[in-house]
């Protein structure tokens, strides 16, 4: 799929089918993560792949906003090192690459950041120097979704982009 088309059609999904995602696709999603740039090339992030149904349920219980992850085929906990002031930017960069790599193979995803940190760190044995920054769930959608069927509710470019100075509505 063309990169722009992938960006244009990708939507967030939080209801997944029972169909297993092949290991080659999971590996590709993780490889997309590995290839993502980081500030100062620190490569400080780490990832926990969760696909055991009991652990997905535990992950849902450790959440304040992601109970839906229990129904995902797999999830990835993105860990970053908060000593780097850019760690949350790096988490967003890696998440976007993983989601686009997944969507390229028709695998949907959703994310959440609401977690019970102490509980999550204990349950998944996360070291103190790393912070669970974002959690993403992946899987085939519960119902057919192409991204093209649903118009994204986004502001128009002329509402977001200014020319040379904030407030100058001349578009480039």
Helices and strands as residue ranges (DSSP letters): H 3-9, H 23-34, G 39-41, E 46-50, H 53-61, G 67-71, E 74-80, H 87-104, E 108-112, H 117-123, E 131-139, G 157-159
